[in-house]
Amino acid sequence: MTHPVKGIDHIVLLVSDLDASAKRFAALGFTLSPRGTHSPHMGSANYTIILKDDYFELLGMIAETPRNASKRKALAENGEGMSSIACRIGDAHAARAALAELGIATSEVMDFSRPLPLPDGSTGTAAFAVTTFEPREVPTGEMFMCQHKTRDMVWRPELMTHANGAIALAGIVVASASPEDTARAFARLYAAGRVQGADNKFSVTTGEKSASITCMTPATITEYYTGMDAEKILHGAFAALQIAVDDIAKTQAHLQSKSIGFTKSNTGKSVFVSPADAGGTLMEFIQR
């Protein structure tokens, strides 16, 4: 059976105050979609930040429902931050069946949608089907698969240009006491999953035009992200979100224009901002 998971589709940042977070990300130089409200059983709303082949979203809870109980618990226990990796698939039902044959367990498929205001004043509908990897299959955090039924309603041209030069998701950084084992656990969830690295740092290839997952020891992470509060970096399932930009000088100039502090990495090819400025997640901007 062919493995159905072709890469990383998007990243979910779970936030406690959705509109306040939207203002912070706009200041970081991202173009945000109009606020979307999901189907009632989801009890959630979001803003998306659309890139060329992928995106990330700010997700907030607006009503208590059985479906979002785990997310409300995560916010209460861990605070804001990156909570989920959404994976690329075709049909959600077919993907679930294929994964079952590969011995990988997932949840029942769930359908939902959200309205999307369009530039001409009309309203479209973005529709999805998702199936979630069972917790025992995932080394950390939550991972699910997302079928886009109305792709053109998500990748809107007016949403894809960003003042900070963002063009793609570059990577997800994960803290692990056993980074090689964690990397291999992630790799089995992707058709193209391959692990490379040594010592305290191992990277997972997840697919074509898809962000990588880099697993490092906590000490390696805090050494790399010098000057950042280790407790605030390592408080959740994921340590950092990396964003590829077309011109790092342009990114720095924008951050300076908004009086947002940043630190230059020791590679000289990236800068990072604190979790306080990016929805509870350390965000690194990397020169493509």
C-alpha positions in Angstrom: 0.0 0.0 0.0 1.3 3.4 -1.0 1.9 5.8 2.0 -0.6 8.6 1.6 1.1 11.4 3.6 3.0 13.7 1.2 4.4 16.4 3.5 3.4 19.2 5.9 0.3 21.1 4.9 0.2 23.7 7.7 1.0 24.4 11.3 -1.5 25.3 14.1 -0.6 27.9 16.7 -3.0 27.7 19.6 -3.7 31.1 21.1 -5.8 32.3 24.0 -6.7 35.7 22.6 -7.2 35.3 18.9 -7.7 38.9 17.9 -4.8 40.2 20.0 -2.6 37.5 18.5 -3.7 38.6 15.0 -2.4 42.1 15.8 0.9 40.8 16.9 1.4 38.7 13.7 0.4 41.6 11.5 3.1 43.6 13.3 5.6 40.8 12.5 4.8 41.5 8.8 2.4 38.8 7.9 -0.7 39.3 5.8 -3.6 37.6 7.6 -6.8 36.2 6.2 -10.1 37.6 7.5 -11.2 35.9 10.7 -12.9 32.6 10.0 -15.4 30.8 12.2 -15.5 27.0 12.0 -18.5 24.8 12.0 -20.4 24.9 15.4 -19.2 21.5 16.6 -15.6 22.8 16.4 -16.2 25.8 18.7 -13.2 27.6 17.2 -12.1 30.5 14.9 -8.9 31.2 13.1 -6.7 33.5 11.0 -4.5 32.0 8.4 -1.1 33.1 7.1 -0.9 31.7 3.6 2.5 31.0 1.9 3.3 29.6 -1.5 2.8 25.9 -0.8 1.8 25.8 2.8 0.6 28.0 5.7 0.1 28.4 9.4 -2.9 29.4 11.4 -3.7 31.1 14.6 -6.5 29.1 16.3 -8.6 30.3 19.2 -11.5 28.7 21.1 -14.8 30.7 21.0 -17.2 28.1 22.6 -16.8 25.1 24.8 -17.6 21.9 22.8 -16.6 18.2 23.2 -14.5 18.5 20.1 -12.2 21.2 21.5 -11.9 20.0 25.1 -8.3 18.8 24.5 -7.3 22.2 23.1 -8.8 24.0 26.0 -6.9 21.7 28.3 -3.7 22.3 26.4 -4.1 26.1 26.7 -4.8 25.8 30.4 -1.8 23.6 31.1 0.8 24.8 28.6 -0.3 28.2 27.5 -0.1 29.5 24.0 2.1 28.0 21.3 2.5 25.7 18.4 0.3 22.7 19.0 -0.3 20.7 15.8 1.2 19.6 12.6 -1.3 19.2 9.7 -0.1 16.8 7.0 -0.8 16.8 3.2 -3.1 14.1 1.8 -5.5 13.6 -1.0 -8.8 12.1 0.1 -9.1 11.7 3.9 -11.0 8.4 3.8 -8.6 6.9 1.4 -5.6 8.1 3.5 -7.1 6.6 6.6 -7.6 3.2 4.9 -4.1 3.2 3.5 -2.5 4.1 6.9 -4.5 1.3 8.5 -2.9 -1.2 6.1 0.5 0.2 7.1 -0.4 -0.3 10.8 -0.8 3.3 11.6 -4.0 4.2 13.5 -6.1 7.3 13.0 -9.4 8.8 14.1 -12.6 8.8 12.2 -12.8 11.4 9.4 -14.4 14.7 10.3 -15.8 17.2 7.9 -16.0 21.0 8.6 -16.0 24.3 6.9 -15.7 28.1 7.5 -17.0 31.1 5.5 -14.4 33.3 3.9 -15.1 36.9 2.9 -13.8 37.7 -0.6 -12.3 40.9 -2.0 -15.4 41.6 -4.2 -17.7 41.6 -1.1 -19.1 38.1 -1.6 -18.5 35.1 0.7 -16.9 31.8 -0.2 -16.7 28.6 1.8 -13.5 26.8 2.7 -14.2 23.1 3.3 -12.0 20.4 4.8 -11.9 16.8 5.9 -9.5 15.7 8.6 -8.3 12.5 10.3 -6.0 12.6 13.3 -3.1 10.3 14.1 -3.9 8.4 17.3 -1.7 9.7 20.2 0.4 6.5 20.4 1.6 7.0 16.8 2.9 10.5 17.4 6.2 11.2 19.3 5.0 14.6 20.6 2.2 17.1 20.1 -0.8 16.5 17.9 -0.6 15.5 14.2 -3.5 15.2 11.8 -4.1 15.1 8.0 -6.0 17.7 6.1 -7.9 17.2 2.9 -8.6 20.6 1.1 -12.0 20.4 -0.7 -11.8 24.0 -1.8 -8.1 24.7 -2.2 -8.7 28.0 -4.1 -10.6 29.3 -1.0 -7.5 28.9 1.1 -4.6 29.9 -1.2 -6.0 33.3 -2.1 -3.6 35.5 -4.2 -4.4 38.6 -2.0 -3.2 36.7 1.1 0.2 35.4 -0.2 2.4 38.5 -0.1 4.0 39.5 3.2 5.8 42.6 4.3 8.5 40.5 6.1 9.2 38.5 2.9 7.9 35.2 4.2 7.5 32.6 1.4 7.3 29.1 3.0 7.4 27.0 6.1 11.1 26.1 6.6 11.0 23.8 9.6 9.7 22.7 12.9 12.1 22.3 15.8 11.4 19.6 18.4 13.2 19.1 21.8 13.9 15.5 22.7 16.2 13.7 25.1 16.5 11.0 22.3 16.5 13.1 19.1 17.3 10.2 16.7 14.5 8.0 18.1 12.1 10.9 17.9 13.1 11.7 14.4 12.5 8.1 13.3 9.1 8.2 14.9 8.2 11.2 12.9 9.7 9.8 9.6 7.4 6.8 9.6 4.4 9.1 9.3 5.5 10.4 5.9 5.9 8.7 2.5 9.2 10.5 2.0 10.3 10.3 5.6 14.1 10.1 5.8 16.4 10.8 8.8 19.8 12.4 8.6 22.1 13.8 11.3 24.4 12.9 14.1 24.9 13.4 17.8 22.3 15.7 19.3 20.6 16.9 16.0 18.6 14.8 13.5 16.5 16.2 10.7 13.4 14.5 9.0 12.6 15.1 5.3 8.8 15.1 5.0 8.2 15.6 1.3 8.7 17.8 -1.8 8.3 21.5 -1.1 7.6 20.6 2.5 9.1 21.8 5.8 11.5 19.6 7.7 11.3 18.4 11.3 14.5 18.9 13.3 14.9 17.0 16.6 17.5 18.2 19.0 18.3 17.8 22.7 17.0 20.7 24.9 20.6 21.8 25.6 21.4 22.0 21.8 18.2 24.1 21.2 18.9 26.6 24.0 22.5 26.9 22.9 21.4 27.7 19.4 18.7 30.1 20.4 21.1 32.1 22.6 19.5 34.7 24.9 16.1 33.1 24.8 14.4 31.9 28.0 14.8 28.1 28.0 11.5 27.6 29.9 9.5 29.6 27.4 11.1 27.8 24.4 10.6 24.3 25.8 7.2 24.6 27.5 5.2 22.8 24.9 5.4 20.0 22.3 7.3 22.1 19.8 10.2 24.4 20.4 10.3 26.7 17.3 8.7 27.4 14.0 11.1 28.3 11.1 9.9 30.5 8.3 11.7 30.9 5.0 12.0 34.5 3.7 13.3 35.8 0.3 15.5 38.5 1.9 16.6 38.4 5.5 17.7 42.1 5.4 14.1 43.0 4.4 12.8 41.0 7.3 15.1 42.7 9.8 14.2 46.1 8.4 10.5 45.4 8.9 11.0 44.1 12.5 13.0 47.2 13.3 10.3 49.5 11.8 7.8 47.9 14.2 10.2 48.0 17.2 10.2 44.2 17.5 13.3 42.9 19.0 15.2 40.0 17.3 18.4 38.0 17.7 20.7 37.1 14.8 21.7 33.5 14.8 25.3 32.3 14.8 24.9 31.2 11.2 24.3 34.8 10.0 21.4 33.6 7.8 18.5 33.9 10.2 17.0 35.9 12.9 14.6 34.9 15.6 12.0 36.6 17.8 10.8 35.6 21.2 7.7 33.6 22.0 6.1 36.7 23.6 6.1 38.3 20.1 4.8 35.3 18.2 1.9 33.6 19.9 3.9 31.7 22.5 6.2 30.1 19.8 9.8 31.1 19.1 9.8 32.1 15.4 12.9 32.0 13.3 13.1 33.7 9.9 15.6 32.0 7.6 17.1 33.3 4.3 15.9 30.9 1.5 
